[in-house]
Amino acid sequence: VVIEEPGRVLSSDKTTMYFDKAQKLDRIESTGNVTVTETATARSAKGSQATYRVAQRTLRILGTPAVLTDTKGEVKGSEIRFDTASQKVEVIGGEATYNPE
């Protein structure tokens, strides 16, 4: 499955979309070989599961490990939480190799 939106591409073995009562997209849940790539930042994330919450603009990636890579390094953990609005990344149960310069 491949889902493209402006600035982002998600691919996985299986994806389920959930809608709210107003029939607006609420969240996207993906499983199996999940990859999310942001074209503007060259950031990519890989894991076994991902959930994107549309209204909150947050992406949660699970894996053994889940990996987030960009031009400055990478972070690995059992869970990576990424706020696409603020660009904040939170790694749970992991390690980072990152060069902020």
N, C-alpha and C positions, 0 to 999 in steps of 0.2 A: 504494500500500500504506500502510495506517495501522495502527500498533501502539500500543495504549494500555496503560500500567501505572500504578499509583498514583504520582502526582506527575510523570509524564513521558509525552510523546506523540512518536512518531517517524513521519515520513511520507517516502516516497520513491517513485521509479518502480519499483524492484525491491528485494526484500529476501530474503536467504537466511539460514535459521537452521541452526546447526550444533550437534549434540548429542555429548556424550562417550559413553564405553562404557556408562555407567550410565543412559544416555538422559536425562541432565539437560542443560538448555540451557547450552552453552559460550560461544557468541558469536553475534552478529547482524551480518551484513554487508549494507549498503544502498548502492545506487548510483542516481544520477540525481535531481537536485532534492531532496537530502536536507535535511530540517528536523527538529531535535530541540528540543522546548520543555519546560521545567520549569515546572510551574504554580506551585509555592510561591515560587520566586525570580524569576519573570518573565524568566528567562534563556532565550535561544534561540540555536541554532547552525545555520548553513547551509553547505552545501558540495556537492561532486559525489559524494563517497564518505564512508561512515562505518563504523566497526567498534566495536561495544560488546562488551567482554569481561565476562561476567556475574560470575565469581568475583572478579575484580580490581576490578570496578565502575569501569572506565575506558572513556572514549569517545574515539576518535581520528577526527578529521574532516579530510578533504583537500579542497582546492578551489583555484580560481584567481580570487579568494582564498577561503579558508574564513573565515567570519565568526562571531564569538561576541558577542552583544549582551545587555546587562542594563540595569538602571535607572541604572547609574553610567557607562556608556559602551560602547565596543566595541573588540574586537581583531580584526585581520585577519592572515592569514598563509597560507603554503602548507599548513601543518599546524597543527592545534590539538589539544592533548591535554588532556583534562579528567578529573580524578579525582573522581567523584561522592561518594565517601566523605569526602574531606578538603576538597573544594571548590577544589582547586588547579588552576589553569589554566596551561598552558605553550604559548607561541606560537612557532612555528619559521618563520623567514623572513618576518617581518611587522612590523606597526606597531600601536600602541595609542592610543586616545583614551579616557582613563579618569579619572574623578573619584572618588577613594576616600572622600570625605566623605559 
